[in-house]
Amino acid sequence: MELMEGTLKYIADNREFLNIDERRAVALMKPILKFLAFMHDDGYVHADIKPDNILFGNNDIKVGDFGLAVDRRDKTSNIGIRGTVPYMPKELFCGGEYRASVDIYEAAGVWKYLLTGSHPWAGYEAHAVMFKVGSGEIPEIPNNCSEETKQLLKRMFHPDSEKRPTAKELLQDPTFSDTSESVLDEVLVEVLVDTQLLRNDGNLAFAPMTLDGDDDEPDPAHPL
């Protein structure tokens, strides 16, 4: 059992206090994409990538909660609709397949959350999100990032699943390939120090988590 300090949602929700700028957001996203590249090569789709399901510890970022994961090699399972509505791509609302590109769309939502502190469709009810995404709209791209990041987010959010980049392609992009592992180490050290300050403050709820913990999980197709 591996003890983790918290979730990426906690970091994003406290992004100003924790100094999460664009450079640091990229450093936090890089290990997520590495994991997705590995998982996709093995034939699996996570199907519920969101800040709540990404954990941080002393020196690493890990993806957790595989309860909705899809084995694409299993052609007999009845998958149904699964995921968390603000992070789900168009094809899932239109009866499409659970391909690796689903995780890429959802990862874009995580990246946007790190940049803004809000989920991709903040301010919209679940039914409105489903209508907008089903109609081919993509979430608003943040303004507080470079043009390179904006273009990557647009590609990752593309309504056509075939036009989204793979995790490996994203890792080869200079935005990620030029980001040193030392940046992640720097971020996590500062986050852990600042986290202790926030925990001692008493006004913010915070609890360590385990990779195989029994946290309350959202229902499939959870709205928010």
Secondary structure, 3 states (H helix, E strand, C coil): CCEECEEHHHHHHCCCCCCCCHHHHHHHHHHHHHHHHHHHHCCEECCCCCHHHEEECCCCEEECCCCCCEECCCCCCCCCCCCEHHHCCHHHHCCCCCCHHHHHHHHHHHHHHHHHCCCCCCCCCHHHHHHHHHCCCCCCCCCCCCHHHHHHHHHHCCCCHHHCCCHHHHHHCHHHHCCCHHHHHHHHHHHHHHHHHHHHHCCCCCCCEECCCCCCCCCCCECC
